[in-house]
Amino acid sequence: MLTIFTVPLSLNDELEFYYNTELLLKEYKLINFIAFSIGSAVIYFLAVNIYCLWSKQNR
């Protein structure tokens, strides 16, 4: 999630860091990316918990 804000960091010719605002995600893409990340995390969490509960019952 932090890469949304750290990716625009770049080096210039003098090897100094600068924040390139042209590489930032637009607001609608940022919302879609965050929603996708959180949705994927919820689905993964549920799938792992269901698998663990199922495997305990089959022992």
JOWOFEN-V814279 format. One record per residue. N is the residue number from 1. RES is the residue in three letters. SS is DSSP state (hx for helix, st for strand, lp for the rest). PHI is phi in whole degrees, 0 to 359 (none if undefined). D_CENTER is the distance of its C-alpha to the mean C-alpha in Angstrom with 2 decimals. Layout:
n->N res->RES ss->SS phi->PHI d_center->D_CENTER
n->N res->RES ss->SS phi->PHI d_center->D_CENTER
//
This chain:
n->1 res->MET ss->lp phi->none d_center->3.85
n->2 res->LEU ss->lp phi->287 d_center->7.23
n->3 res->THR ss->hx phi->295 d_center->7.20
n->4 res->ILE ss->hx phi->302 d_center->7.67
n->5 res->PHE ss->hx phi->258 d_center->10.86
n->6 res->THR ss->hx phi->263 d_center->11.90
n->7 res->VAL ss->lp phi->298 d_center->12.00
n->8 res->PRO ss->lp phi->291 d_center->15.07
n->9 res->LEU ss->st phi->285 d_center->17.02
n->10 res->SER ss->st phi->222 d_center->19.83
n->11 res->LEU ss->st phi->253 d_center->23.28
n->12 res->ASN ss->lp phi->266 d_center->26.44
n->13 res->ASP ss->lp phi->295 d_center->29.80
n->14 res->GLU ss->lp phi->265 d_center->30.85
n->15 res->LEU ss->lp phi->58 d_center->27.83
n->16 res->GLU ss->lp phi->249 d_center->26.57
n->17 res->PHE ss->st phi->286 d_center->23.00
n->18 res->TYR ss->st phi->217 d_center->22.45
n->19 res->TYR ss->st phi->261 d_center->19.73
n->20 res->ASN ss->lp phi->272 d_center->19.70
n->21 res->THR ss->hx phi->287 d_center->19.14
n->22 res->GLU ss->hx phi->289 d_center->19.63
n->23 res->LEU ss->hx phi->271 d_center->16.25
n->24 res->LEU ss->lp phi->292 d_center->14.37
n->25 res->LEU ss->lp phi->289 d_center->12.75
n->26 res->LYS ss->lp phi->288 d_center->15.34
n->27 res->GLU ss->hx phi->301 d_center->15.13
n->28 res->TYR ss->hx phi->292 d_center->15.15
n->29 res->LYS ss->hx phi->289 d_center->12.41
n->30 res->LEU ss->hx phi->295 d_center->10.21
n->31 res->ILE ss->hx phi->296 d_center->11.25
n->32 res->ASN ss->hx phi->297 d_center->10.74
n->33 res->PHE ss->hx phi->294 d_center->7.12
n->34 res->ILE ss->hx phi->294 d_center->6.61
n->35 res->ALA ss->hx phi->297 d_center->9.31
n->36 res->PHE ss->hx phi->297 d_center->8.13
n->37 res->SER ss->hx phi->296 d_center->5.10
n->38 res->ILE ss->hx phi->292 d_center->7.92
n->39 res->GLY ss->hx phi->298 d_center->10.52
n->40 res->SER ss->hx phi->295 d_center->9.48
n->41 res->ALA ss->hx phi->295 d_center->9.39
n->42 res->VAL ss->hx phi->294 d_center->12.72
n->43 res->ILE ss->hx phi->297 d_center->14.24
n->44 res->TYR ss->hx phi->297 d_center->13.60
n->45 res->PHE ss->hx phi->300 d_center->15.06
n->46 res->LEU ss->hx phi->295 d_center->17.94
n->47 res->ALA ss->hx phi->296 d_center->18.67
n->48 res->VAL ss->hx phi->294 d_center->18.97
n->49 res->ASN ss->hx phi->295 d_center->21.14
n->50 res->ILE ss->hx phi->296 d_center->23.28
n->51 res->TYR ss->hx phi->298 d_center->23.82
n->52 res->CYS ss->hx phi->295 d_center->24.85
n->53 res->LEU ss->hx phi->295 d_center->27.18
n->54 res->TRP ss->hx phi->294 d_center->28.64
n->55 res->SER ss->hx phi->289 d_center->29.30
n->56 res->LYS ss->hx phi->291 d_center->31.03
n->57 res->GLN ss->hx phi->287 d_center->33.28
n->58 res->ASN ss->lp phi->272 d_center->34.40
n->59 res->ARG ss->lp phi->281 d_center->35.68
//
